[in-house]
Amino acid sequence: MTAELKASDYSVGWICAIPIELTAVLAILDETYPQLDAADGDTNFYKFGRIGSHNVVISCLPAGRYGVTTAGIVAAHMRSKFSKLRFGLMVGVGGGAPSGDNDIRLGDLVISQPTGVSGGVIQYDFGRAMENGEFLRIGSLNAPPSILLNAVAFIKAEDQAKLGQKISEIAQKIEENDSKFQYPGQETDILFRADYNHVPGEGLSKDGVDDADTRNKPFESFYSPSTPP
């Protein structure tokens, strides 16, 4: 039986933007922990658990209230209650990532790192689209904490075949725990062209879509990591 944990025992904070992201996080927990008493003035709801050797506290943005301001409020409440957090995570859908050179598919996990002109992530409202199609940056975000950048360096140095096997084992565990996360098959993984406008509510099937709106590109193993220098 796991000893009762205190707020100071949690080292990782994880914030989800939407409920399905929260469901996915809960599916990968190695162990779940009991709830803690709520702090005065803290409007967050929390879930607690362990991933590997890390004790993780998880929260989600309020339903129907999204955006940077709301996320900041949730993060502030979390930091106030859990003062020993070493870093925070917010894992979600990234916009503007795929390109002709980067074959990024739905379900791929992308880990960014700082460059000479970016802290690793470009906030959508920290830029302006110009008439010539270029993107003019008007601000930047801080780089991730050093502890995470050190972890990325070690991931790059790790044997990629072994890393792919670990990813496969984790994915299999998630599929076994919750059927909604099972891979539906390559035939349903349609790669649409970047300029195709999806009709809201119609999903991502190819029914009624012209072949010119899709791309035929070889599908590589979705458990094979790619770690550019």
Residue frames as qw, qx, qy, qz and C-alpha x, y, z in Angstrom:
[[0.000, 0.888, 0.460, 0.000, 0.00, 0.00, 0.00],
 [0.407, 0.504, -0.019, 0.761, 1.35, 3.42, -0.97],
 [0.309, -0.402, -0.459, 0.729, 2.09, 5.79, 1.89],
 [0.129, 0.894, 0.423, -0.067, -0.14, 8.86, 1.99],
 [0.526, 0.231, 0.126, 0.809, 1.52, 11.64, 0.02],
 [0.107, -0.747, -0.275, 0.596, 1.62, 15.35, 0.79],
 [0.438, 0.890, 0.102, -0.079, 1.53, 18.28, -1.63],
 [0.110, -0.842, 0.497, 0.181, 5.30, 18.65, -1.20],
 [0.659, -0.162, 0.714, 0.169, 5.83, 15.10, -2.53],
 [0.670, 0.625, 0.396, 0.068, 4.79, 16.05, -6.08],
 [0.422, -0.462, 0.346, 0.699, 7.55, 17.09, -8.48],
 [0.129, 0.094, 0.653, 0.740, 5.76, 17.29, -11.86],
 [0.367, 0.490, 0.407, -0.678, 2.74, 19.42, -12.76],
 [0.178, 0.148, 0.792, 0.566, 0.70, 18.55, -15.87],
 [0.344, 0.456, 0.279, -0.772, -2.01, 20.83, -17.27],
 [0.310, 0.300, 0.820, 0.376, -4.46, 19.61, -19.93],
 [0.152, 0.068, -0.164, -0.972, -6.40, 21.98, -22.18],
 [0.675, -0.036, -0.283, -0.680, -9.37, 19.69, -22.94],
 [0.792, -0.289, 0.395, -0.366, -10.94, 16.62, -21.28],
 [0.956, 0.277, -0.100, -0.005, -9.72, 14.09, -23.88],
 [0.405, 0.627, -0.528, 0.405, -6.14, 15.14, -23.07],
 [0.444, -0.489, 0.544, -0.517, -6.85, 14.51, -19.39],
 [0.956, 0.010, 0.148, -0.254, -8.22, 11.07, -20.24],
 [0.785, 0.489, -0.330, 0.189, -5.02, 10.27, -22.16],
 [0.061, 0.627, -0.598, 0.495, -2.79, 11.34, -19.26],
 [0.689, -0.331, 0.445, -0.466, -4.74, 9.23, -16.78],
 [0.965, 0.211, -0.068, -0.142, -4.34, 6.24, -19.10],
 [0.664, 0.494, -0.453, 0.331, -0.54, 6.31, -18.84],
 [0.378, -0.682, 0.446, -0.439, -0.30, 6.55, -15.05],
 [0.470, 0.194, -0.850, 0.138, 1.55, 3.62, -13.52],
 [0.314, -0.381, -0.772, 0.401, -0.29, 4.20, -10.26],
 [0.180, -0.691, -0.250, -0.654, -3.05, 6.51, -9.04],
 [0.271, -0.023, -0.624, 0.732, -3.02, 8.26, -5.67],
 [0.126, -0.701, -0.675, 0.192, -5.81, 9.47, -3.35],
 [0.098, 0.821, 0.206, 0.523, -7.12, 13.03, -3.54],
 [0.375, -0.085, -0.418, 0.823, -5.70, 15.78, -1.33],
 [0.034, -0.767, -0.516, 0.380, -7.75, 18.40, 0.48],
 [0.363, 0.722, 0.273, 0.523, -8.41, 21.49, -1.61],
 [0.368, -0.154, -0.236, 0.886, -6.67, 24.73, -0.68],
 [0.100, 0.763, 0.431, -0.472, -8.70, 27.85, 0.07],
 [0.224, 0.783, -0.131, -0.565, -9.32, 29.85, -3.09],
 [0.111, -0.309, 0.829, 0.453, -7.99, 27.14, -5.40],
 [0.712, 0.327, 0.133, -0.606, -10.63, 26.47, -8.06],
 [0.392, 0.416, -0.773, -0.274, -8.62, 23.72, -9.78],
 [0.947, -0.144, 0.164, -0.235, -9.59, 20.06, -9.70],
 [0.054, 0.660, -0.747, -0.068, -6.65, 17.64, -9.49],
 [0.990, 0.006, -0.116, -0.081, -5.78, 14.03, -10.22],
 [0.266, -0.757, 0.595, -0.040, -2.72, 12.42, -8.68],
 [0.993, 0.107, 0.054, -0.010, -0.49, 9.56, -9.73],
 [0.472, -0.602, 0.539, 0.352, 2.93, 8.22, -10.60],
 [0.793, 0.598, -0.113, -0.035, 4.71, 7.85, -13.94],
 [0.677, 0.377, -0.463, 0.430, 7.94, 5.92, -13.46],
 [0.517, -0.237, -0.514, 0.642, 9.65, 7.50, -10.45],
 [0.004, 0.187, 0.003, 0.982, 7.80, 10.83, -10.80],
 [0.038, 0.556, 0.734, -0.388, 4.84, 11.84, -8.66],
 [0.073, 0.227, 0.444, 0.864, 2.54, 13.83, -10.94],
 [0.191, 0.535, 0.552, -0.610, -0.30, 16.24, -10.19],
 [0.160, 0.253, 0.681, 0.668, -2.69, 16.80, -13.10],
 [0.222, 0.557, 0.428, -0.676, -5.29, 19.48, -13.76],
 [0.323, 0.426, 0.674, 0.510, -7.45, 20.57, -16.70],
 [0.064, -0.047, -0.060, -0.995, -8.72, 23.92, -17.95],
 [0.415, 0.327, 0.581, -0.619, -12.38, 24.62, -17.11],
 [0.413, 0.409, 0.768, 0.268, -14.84, 23.36, -19.72],
 [0.262, 0.837, 0.425, 0.224, -15.49, 25.99, -22.37],
 [0.147, -0.976, 0.135, 0.083, -12.80, 28.33, -21.03],
 [0.876, 0.090, 0.133, 0.455, -9.57, 28.02, -22.97],
 [0.324, 0.873, -0.055, 0.361, -6.65, 30.20, -23.91],
 [0.517, 0.348, -0.456, 0.635, -3.45, 31.58, -22.46],
 [0.267, -0.510, 0.284, -0.767, -5.10, 33.57, -19.66],
 [0.875, -0.303, -0.027, -0.377, -7.08, 30.61, -18.34],
 [0.886, 0.125, -0.354, 0.273, -4.03, 28.34, -18.54],
 [0.264, 0.483, -0.421, 0.721, -2.04, 30.92, -16.58],
 [0.554, -0.478, 0.206, -0.650, -4.64, 30.98, -13.80],
 [0.973, -0.134, -0.147, -0.115, -4.67, 27.17, -13.55],
 [0.725, 0.301, -0.387, 0.485, -0.86, 27.11, -13.46],
 [0.030, -0.563, 0.362, -0.742, -0.71, 29.82, -10.78],
 [0.771, -0.411, 0.124, -0.471, -3.08, 27.90, -8.49],
 [0.969, 0.037, -0.221, 0.109, -1.10, 24.70, -9.05],
 [0.509, 0.443, -0.404, 0.618, 2.24, 26.37, -8.29],
 [0.314, -0.584, 0.283, -0.693, 0.79, 27.90, -5.12],
 [0.880, -0.320, 0.113, -0.333, -0.42, 24.59, -3.70],
 [0.968, -0.004, 0.072, 0.241, 2.43, 22.38, -4.93],
 [0.071, -0.957, 0.255, 0.119, 5.53, 24.39, -4.11],
 [0.541, -0.470, 0.646, 0.261, 8.04, 21.60, -4.82],
 [0.798, 0.543, 0.262, -0.014, 7.21, 21.16, -8.52],
 [0.540, -0.358, 0.425, 0.632, 10.42, 20.88, -10.56],
 [0.038, 0.135, -0.514, -0.846, 8.72, 21.62, -13.88],
 [0.564, 0.396, 0.461, -0.559, 5.33, 21.77, -15.59],
 [0.208, 0.036, 0.820, 0.532, 4.01, 20.17, -18.76],
 [0.540, 0.490, 0.276, -0.626, 1.24, 21.18, -21.12],
 [0.247, -0.084, 0.854, 0.450, 0.87, 18.63, -23.89],
 [0.515, 0.577, 0.415, -0.478, -1.59, 19.38, -26.67],
 [0.684, 0.533, 0.416, 0.274, -2.09, 19.83, -30.39],
 [0.307, -0.511, 0.208, 0.776, 0.52, 22.02, -32.08],
 [0.546, 0.770, 0.284, -0.165, -0.46, 24.16, -35.05],
 [0.361, 0.887, -0.265, -0.112, 1.66, 24.79, -38.12],
 [0.570, -0.531, 0.610, 0.144, 4.10, 21.95, -37.49],
 [0.784, 0.207, 0.541, 0.224, 3.80, 19.77, -40.65],
 [0.230, 0.773, -0.304, -0.507, 5.61, 20.75, -43.83],
 [0.817, 0.477, -0.286, -0.150, 6.99, 19.15, -46.96],
 [0.376, 0.520, -0.707, 0.299, 10.18, 18.32, -45.09],
 [0.194, -0.190, 0.777, -0.568, 8.56, 17.30, -41.80],
 [0.522, -0.184, -0.708, -0.438, 6.20, 14.35, -42.22],
 [0.127, -0.053, 0.701, -0.699, 4.31, 14.89, -38.98],
 [0.396, -0.310, -0.742, -0.442, 1.10, 12.89, -38.64],
 [0.599, -0.522, 0.027, -0.607, -1.82, 12.98, -36.22],
 [0.937, -0.337, -0.086, -0.022, -0.66, 11.12, -33.13],
 [0.687, 0.335, -0.300, 0.572, 3.02, 11.94, -33.49],
 [0.520, -0.797, -0.158, 0.264, 4.72, 13.32, -30.40],
 [0.500, 0.655, -0.083, 0.560, 6.94, 16.32, -31.09],
 [0.591, -0.671, -0.154, 0.422, 9.47, 17.56, -28.53],
 [0.371, 0.869, -0.013, 0.327, 10.90, 20.98, -29.32],
 [0.683, -0.384, -0.105, 0.613, 14.16, 22.57, -28.26],
 [0.012, -0.895, -0.012, 0.446, 15.54, 26.13, -28.36],
 [0.701, 0.424, 0.229, 0.526, 17.20, 27.54, -31.46],
 [0.387, -0.020, -0.043, 0.921, 18.97, 30.81, -32.13],
 [0.172, -0.233, -0.207, -0.935, 15.66, 32.60, -32.77],
 [0.687, -0.381, -0.306, -0.539, 13.16, 30.67, -30.64],
 [0.388, -0.459, 0.657, -0.455, 12.81, 29.25, -27.15],
 [0.144, -0.038, 0.988, 0.031, 11.42, 26.07, -28.68],
 [0.166, 0.597, 0.785, -0.012, 7.73, 26.95, -29.07],
 [0.027, 0.127, 0.209, 0.969, 6.18, 29.82, -31.03],
 [0.194, 0.461, 0.669, -0.551, 3.00, 31.16, -29.43],
 [0.351, 0.547, 0.671, 0.357, 0.27, 31.68, -32.03],
 [0.038, 0.957, 0.275, 0.081, -0.32, 35.34, -31.11],
 [0.454, -0.695, 0.244, 0.502, 3.40, 36.18, -30.93],
 [0.356, -0.103, 0.615, 0.696, 3.58, 36.79, -34.65],
 [0.451, 0.628, 0.161, -0.613, 1.90, 38.26, -37.70],
 [0.672, 0.289, 0.600, 0.325, 1.32, 36.80, -41.18],
 [0.038, -0.546, 0.238, 0.803, 2.71, 39.14, -43.84],
 [0.656, 0.569, 0.022, -0.495, 1.34, 39.71, -47.35],
 [0.426, 0.574, -0.667, -0.207, 4.24, 37.81, -48.93],
 [0.900, -0.095, -0.400, -0.145, 3.41, 34.73, -46.88],
 [0.449, 0.278, -0.632, 0.567, 6.21, 35.18, -44.37],
 [0.597, -0.677, -0.431, -0.002, 5.62, 34.99, -40.61],
 [0.182, 0.631, -0.313, 0.686, 6.92, 37.97, -38.66],
 [0.609, -0.395, -0.609, 0.320, 7.68, 37.14, -35.03],
 [0.096, -0.746, 0.037, -0.658, 6.84, 39.86, -32.54],
 [0.542, -0.609, 0.411, -0.408, 7.69, 38.03, -29.32],
 [0.587, 0.244, -0.771, 0.045, 9.06, 34.81, -27.89],
 [0.820, -0.518, -0.086, -0.228, 8.56, 32.37, -25.03],
 [0.325, -0.700, 0.630, -0.089, 11.16, 31.26, -22.52],
 [0.499, 0.312, -0.802, -0.104, 13.11, 28.07, -23.18],
 [0.848, -0.359, -0.354, -0.162, 12.13, 24.89, -21.28],
 [0.565, -0.753, 0.329, -0.069, 13.83, 24.24, -17.91],
 [0.162, 0.648, -0.741, -0.069, 17.39, 22.88, -18.07],
 [0.508, -0.162, 0.819, -0.212, 16.31, 19.58, -16.52],
 [0.766, 0.462, 0.379, -0.236, 14.06, 18.88, -19.53],
 [0.489, 0.787, -0.350, -0.139, 16.69, 19.95, -22.07],
 [0.169, -0.524, 0.832, -0.061, 19.17, 17.61, -20.37],
 [0.681, 0.119, 0.687, -0.225, 16.62, 14.81, -20.70],
 [0.696, 0.679, 0.030, -0.231, 16.24, 15.56, -24.43],
 [0.189, 0.741, -0.640, -0.075, 20.02, 15.32, -24.85],
 [0.373, -0.270, 0.879, -0.125, 20.03, 11.86, -23.27],
 [0.747, 0.401, 0.445, -0.287, 17.09, 10.74, -25.42],
 [0.546, 0.763, -0.280, -0.205, 19.07, 11.71, -28.52],
 [0.042, 0.607, -0.792, 0.040, 22.03, 9.67, -27.29],
 [0.661, -0.086, 0.682, -0.300, 19.96, 6.58, -26.49],
 [0.170, -0.023, 0.899, 0.402, 19.77, 3.61, -28.83],
 [0.440, 0.112, -0.149, -0.878, 16.84, 4.47, -31.12],
 [0.553, -0.071, -0.774, -0.300, 15.73, 0.85, -31.55],
 [0.312, -0.240, -0.794, 0.464, 15.50, 0.37, -27.79],
 [0.150, 0.203, 0.250, -0.935, 13.69, 3.68, -27.43],
 [0.504, 0.026, -0.470, -0.724, 11.20, 2.63, -30.11],
 [0.486, -0.173, -0.856, 0.017, 10.57, -0.60, -28.21],
 [0.110, -0.250, -0.613, 0.742, 9.85, 1.36, -25.03],
 [0.335, 0.157, -0.066, -0.927, 7.40, 3.59, -26.91],
 [0.530, -0.046, -0.717, -0.451, 5.70, 0.51, -28.36],
 [0.363, -0.229, -0.845, 0.320, 5.29, -1.02, -24.90],
 [0.066, 0.259, 0.393, -0.880, 3.79, 2.19, -23.51],
 [0.436, 0.110, -0.335, -0.828, 1.38, 2.51, -26.46],
 [0.495, -0.120, -0.838, -0.196, 0.28, -1.11, -26.03],
 [0.195, -0.266, -0.740, 0.586, -0.40, -0.54, -22.35],
 [0.237, 0.224, 0.118, -0.938, -2.52, 2.53, -23.15],
 [0.509, 0.034, -0.576, -0.639, -4.56, 0.61, -25.75],
 [0.436, -0.185, -0.875, 0.097, -5.18, -2.20, -23.26],
 [0.093, -0.274, -0.591, 0.753, -6.31, 0.24, -20.56],
 [0.342, 0.580, 0.286, -0.682, -8.73, 2.21, -22.73],
 [0.593, 0.339, 0.672, 0.286, -10.15, 1.01, -26.05],
 [0.297, 0.922, 0.211, -0.130, -10.78, 4.56, -27.31],
 [0.092, -0.841, 0.444, 0.296, -7.02, 4.96, -27.75],
 [0.755, 0.010, 0.609, 0.243, -6.57, 1.89, -29.95],
 [0.028, -0.404, 0.511, 0.758, -4.94, 2.54, -33.32],
 [0.691, 0.413, 0.325, -0.496, -7.76, 2.34, -35.92],
 [0.786, 0.235, 0.495, 0.288, -5.52, 1.13, -38.75],
 [0.320, -0.282, 0.348, 0.835, -3.36, 2.70, -41.44],
 [0.153, 0.447, 0.698, 0.539, -6.25, 2.81, -43.91],
 [0.163, -0.872, -0.461, -0.012, -7.98, 5.42, -41.74],
 [0.433, -0.620, 0.045, 0.653, -4.87, 7.59, -41.36],
 [0.506, 0.720, 0.348, 0.323, -5.60, 9.94, -44.26],
 [0.431, -0.364, 0.039, 0.825, -2.95, 12.58, -44.93],
 [0.296, 0.872, 0.389, 0.005, -4.74, 15.70, -46.18],
 [0.483, 0.467, 0.032, 0.740, -3.00, 18.51, -47.99],
 [0.304, -0.261, -0.411, 0.819, -2.05, 21.44, -45.77],
 [0.155, 0.055, -0.098, -0.982, -4.36, 23.84, -47.65],
 [0.322, -0.360, -0.801, -0.353, -7.45, 21.60, -47.45],
 [0.309, -0.262, 0.281, -0.870, -10.32, 23.22, -45.53],
 [0.157, -0.209, -0.959, 0.113, -12.15, 20.68, -43.38],
 [0.419, -0.491, -0.323, -0.692, -15.87, 21.14, -42.88],
 [0.218, -0.308, 0.659, -0.650, -16.63, 21.36, -39.13],
 [0.713, -0.027, 0.440, -0.546, -18.43, 18.30, -37.79],
 [0.853, 0.378, -0.225, -0.281, -17.60, 16.00, -40.70],
 [0.859, -0.358, 0.335, 0.151, -14.58, 14.32, -39.11],
 [0.057, -0.700, 0.591, 0.398, -11.47, 13.27, -41.00],
 [0.736, 0.170, 0.650, 0.088, -12.72, 10.49, -43.29],
 [0.172, -0.230, 0.570, 0.770, -11.96, 10.50, -47.01],
 [0.282, 0.558, 0.778, 0.056, -15.61, 10.08, -47.99],
 [0.230, 0.907, 0.352, 0.009, -16.56, 12.75, -50.51],
 [0.249, -0.822, 0.282, 0.428, -13.02, 14.15, -50.65],
 [0.706, 0.683, -0.181, -0.042, -11.27, 14.53, -54.00],
 [0.914, -0.081, -0.020, 0.398, -7.98, 12.63, -54.32],
 [0.418, 0.623, -0.078, 0.657, -6.32, 15.95, -55.15],
 [0.366, -0.789, 0.127, -0.476, -6.98, 17.03, -51.56],
 [0.860, -0.464, 0.210, 0.015, -4.99, 14.16, -50.07],
 [0.181, 0.753, -0.630, -0.062, -1.35, 13.14, -50.20],
 [0.993, -0.003, -0.120, -0.003, 0.02, 9.68, -50.87],
 [0.114, 0.746, -0.597, 0.273, 3.14, 9.37, -48.80],
 [0.680, 0.020, -0.721, 0.130, 4.72, 6.17, -47.44],
 [0.616, -0.700, 0.035, -0.361, 3.79, 5.51, -43.84],
 [0.393, 0.427, -0.721, 0.379, 6.74, 4.85, -41.57],
 [0.551, -0.325, -0.730, 0.238, 6.63, 2.93, -38.31],
 [0.256, -0.806, -0.097, -0.525, 4.85, 5.09, -35.77],
 [0.769, -0.630, 0.003, 0.111, 7.11, 3.75, -33.02],
 [0.759, 0.178, 0.016, 0.626, 10.38, 4.79, -34.72],
 [0.246, -0.857, -0.119, 0.437, 11.82, 7.90, -33.02],
 [0.573, 0.591, 0.099, 0.558, 13.47, 10.61, -35.08],
 [0.457, -0.799, -0.105, 0.377, 15.91, 12.81, -33.18],
 [0.525, 0.749, -0.017, 0.403, 17.52, 15.48, -35.40],
 [0.603, -0.048, -0.310, 0.733, 20.76, 17.02, -34.08]]
